[in-house]
């Protein structure tokens, strides 16, 4: 699975838009890009997934350029409750509907009042 | 729905002891996974089960065994615990299709294991 690189930490003020960029130079044709959020003492929670171009849901947007070697998670108007670790993952099907994901160290986002 | 339930939530073992972590999901998912997370690190895949009756090794399988007891349950066993296995263990499940994104895994709350 492709290795991902993302900033170790980021700070942002409440109400700002936050963009976290991840690089995945060795992404394969069948790989999807997925982002997870993890709060302390909890399991990770799925945020968004994409293959190419732009994907948007009720909590975030994901931008993927044509070469797919990087991706950017965009969180609009963050609040204190968005303080968490955000993981960028590249994954692929591992058979029978399962999905093999590799987690990196993630980006620790701290939202400041 | 409870989602993914792990037991126990906390456990302290002595080196060489054995134990089994239990995981159950009530979402009728085909695939289940065991990850471990060390302090300040991301999660690493230990084993996964794509469907009932199948299991496969992940990134760090050494020292662990798994059993997919039925569609709902997937257990992780440490036969002879070592201090290096001190970690937080997460179970997850997934079901591609049915309106779900292919990479959407549902995680339990974790089991915190300390091996002395």
Contacts between the chains, C-beta under 8 A, distances in Angstrom:
chain1	res1	chain2	res2	distance
A	32	B	102	6.0
A	32	B	103	5.3
A	34	B	101	7.4
A	34	B	103	3.7
A	34	B	104	7.8
A	41	B	109	7.8
A	41	B	110	7.2
A	42	B	109	6.3
A	42	B	110	7.3
A	43	B	4	7.7
A	43	B	90	5.0
A	43	B	92	7.2
A	43	B	107	2.9
A	43	B	108	5.6
A	43	B	109	5.9
A	43	B	110	5.8
A	44	B	43	6.9
A	44	B	90	7.7
A	44	B	105	7.7
A	44	B	107	5.4
A	45	B	107	7.2
A	46	B	101	7.0
A	46	B	103	7.3
A	46	B	104	4.4
A	46	B	105	6.6
A	46	B	106	7.7
A	48	B	101	7.9
A	49	B	101	4.2
A	49	B	102	6.9
A	49	B	103	4.8
A	49	B	104	6.9
A	87	B	42	6.2
A	89	B	103	7.1
A	91	B	103	5.1
A	93	B	96	7.3
A	93	B	102	6.9
A	94	B	48	6.7
A	94	B	50	6.1
A	94	B	56	7.1
A	95	B	50	4.5
A	95	B	54	7.9
A	95	B	56	7.9
A	96	B	30	6.2
A	96	B	31	7.0
A	96	B	50	3.8
A	96	B	51	4.3
A	96	B	54	7.1
A	97	B	30	5.0
A	97	B	31	5.6
A	97	B	50	6.8
A	97	B	51	7.2
A	97	B	94	7.2
A	97	B	95	6.3
A	97	B	96	4.3
A	97	B	97	6.9
A	98	B	30	7.3
A	98	B	31	3.6
A	98	B	33	7.6
A	98	B	48	5.8
A	98	B	49	7.5
A	98	B	50	3.8
A	98	B	51	7.5
A	98	B	94	6.6
A	98	B	96	7.8
A	99	B	31	7.1
A	99	B	94	5.7
A	99	B	96	6.5
A	99	B	102	5.7
A	99	B	103	5.2
A	99	B	105	6.9
A	100	B	45	6.9
A	100	B	48	7.0
A	100	B	58	7.5
A	101	B	45	7.2
A	101	B	103	6.4
A	101	B	105	6.9
A	102	B	45	7.2
A	102	B	59	7.2
A	103	B	35	7.6
A	103	B	42	3.4
A	103	B	43	4.2
A	103	B	44	7.1
A	104	B	42	5.0
A	105	B	40	7.3
A	105	B	41	6.2
A	105	B	42	5.1
A	106	B	42	5.7
